[in-house]
Amino acid sequence: MTLATRYLGLPLAHPIVAAASPLTATLDGMRELEDAGAAAVVMASLYEEQIRAEDTAYALYTELGSDSQAEAGSYFPELPDYDSGVSGHLETLRRASEALDVPVIASLNGTTAAGWTGHARALEQAGAAAIELNIYSVPVDPAVSGSEVERRILEIVREVAATVRVPVAVKLVPYFSSMPHMSAELVRAGAGGLVLFNRLYAPDIDLTTLQVTRSLPLSSAAELPLSLVWIALLSRRLACSLAASRGVESHVEVVKYLLAGADVVMTASALLRYGVRHLATMREGLERWLEANGYESVDAIRGLKDATHVEHVDALLRAQYVAALTEYLPGKLVQ
Ligand SMILES: Cc1cc2nc3c(=O)[nH]c(=O)nc-3n(C[C@H](O)[C@H](O)[C@H](O)COP(=O)(O)O)c2cc1C
């Protein structure tokens, strides 16, 4: 039995990767994840704002989390060695890259072209095995078209990919008019991998105080279908690695993403909710499932249920949607 896989050209012992989160913000956190069996870790993002306002993003995330729900207090770890600011971030990355046997992937979220390329170079020099571009900006100007938004993103990816030698992955939100076209363009621009998908900040309104409440709730397996569909639709169409992200709660979601064609799966919420040891439980569950179903390797199941070989898949998706709707016709509903 082998669980081995490759991601961005990196050989990994198995396909379960710790996604960027507060758990991967510190050297100790990343060490714990390696001890728990993570095949690779994506360090918490370096945000360009960290230069101007020390540590905005991490402070924001921790604040959001502790506001968000009762369980939040328990899922934010103590961060004794978390060193804020860019130099601290780079130092943590350098130490983690030296100390860990598994690849440490750096993550970057910039706002200016210079920020993206300059910091990508710094992350590479600090030892990152690869760089994940966390493309997270919300276009709010009605004068800026979708194609302009896409052009800017592609430019960033092109510039970063031309600047560093390590592989570059792009972590996307799911809101593009044509995900296949945008994905193909990203690969053309130099992306060696796509991470589908990031989750967005989820504000709400408190009707008692009329305050806008900040929250970043943890995901559940109910979030799986969106990423699952796009992994299945894209997996054989793109000459790049695919990482599935969102809703990986147990080995069940890991297996589903692999069947859809993912090279690796990334998990954050489940580890925050259940603790880092949960990673080992997922890996064991994957191994048990493969054994029980007579498969010798992860490669043997990868893409078995991808949708790229299905003819007229767009028509099929519509037909299935319409058929699913009929389940809710009056008379069919369970009272
Ligand atoms: C508290 C928290 C902090 C996060 N920090 C980052 C980050 O620094 N960079 C990033 O790209 N994604 C970040 N994410 C997103 C996760 O890496 C992941 O893509 C997303 O949560 C979906 O995976 P999940 O369903 O397993 O949580 C964060 C998520 C959470 C919940």
PDBQT file of the ligand as one rigid body, heavy atoms in Angstrom, charges set to zero:
ROOT
HETATM    1  C1  LIG A 401      -8.752  30.939  11.305  1.00  0.00    +0.000 C 
HETATM    2  C2  LIG A 401      -8.341  30.749   9.875  1.00  0.00    +0.000 A 
HETATM    3  C3  LIG A 401      -7.184  31.363   9.412  1.00  0.00    +0.000 A 
HETATM    4  C4  LIG A 401      -6.814  31.225   8.071  1.00  0.00    +0.000 A 
HETATM    5  N1  LIG A 401      -5.664  31.816   7.617  1.00  0.00    +0.000 NA
HETATM    6  C5  LIG A 401      -5.338  31.705   6.297  1.00  0.00    +0.000 A 
HETATM    7  C6  LIG A 401      -4.162  32.313   5.784  1.00  0.00    +0.000 A 
HETATM    8  O1  LIG A 401      -3.368  32.922   6.479  1.00  0.00    +0.000 OA
HETATM    9  N2  LIG A 401      -3.927  32.188   4.448  1.00  0.00    +0.000 N 
HETATM   10  C7  LIG A 401      -4.750  31.493   3.588  1.00  0.00    +0.000 A 
HETATM   11  O2  LIG A 401      -4.483  31.414   2.397  1.00  0.00    +0.000 OA
HETATM   12  N3  LIG A 401      -5.839  30.879   4.083  1.00  0.00    +0.000 NA
HETATM   13  C8  LIG A 401      -6.158  30.975   5.381  1.00  0.00    +0.000 A 
HETATM   14  N4  LIG A 401      -7.278  30.345   5.852  1.00  0.00    +0.000 N 
HETATM   15  C9  LIG A 401      -8.078  29.531   4.916  1.00  0.00    +0.000 C 
HETATM   16  C10 LIG A 401      -7.700  28.046   5.009  1.00  0.00    +0.000 C 
HETATM   17  O3  LIG A 401      -6.342  27.845   4.662  1.00  0.00    +0.000 OA
HETATM   18  C11 LIG A 401      -8.571  27.169   4.095  1.00  0.00    +0.000 C 
HETATM   19  O4  LIG A 401      -8.283  27.463   2.728  1.00  0.00    +0.000 OA
HETATM   20  C12 LIG A 401     -10.056  27.373   4.295  1.00  0.00    +0.000 C 
HETATM   21  O5  LIG A 401     -10.369  27.523   5.661  1.00  0.00    +0.000 OA
HETATM   22  C13 LIG A 401     -10.827  26.189   3.724  1.00  0.00    +0.000 C 
HETATM   23  O6  LIG A 401     -10.404  24.983   4.305  1.00  0.00    +0.000 OA
HETATM   24  P1  LIG A 401     -11.205  24.269   5.506  1.00  0.00    +0.000 P 
HETATM   25  O7  LIG A 401     -12.598  24.043   5.028  1.00  0.00    +0.000 OA
HETATM   26  O8  LIG A 401     -10.449  23.014   5.763  1.00  0.00    +0.000 OA
HETATM   27  O9  LIG A 401     -11.150  25.225   6.653  1.00  0.00    +0.000 OA
HETATM   28  C14 LIG A 401      -7.637  30.463   7.191  1.00  0.00    +0.000 A 
HETATM   29  C15 LIG A 401      -8.772  29.822   7.687  1.00  0.00    +0.000 A 
HETATM   30  C16 LIG A 401      -9.126  29.955   9.006  1.00  0.00    +0.000 A 
HETATM   31  C17 LIG A 401     -10.371  29.264   9.493  1.00  0.00    +0.000 C 
ENDROOT
TORSDOF 0
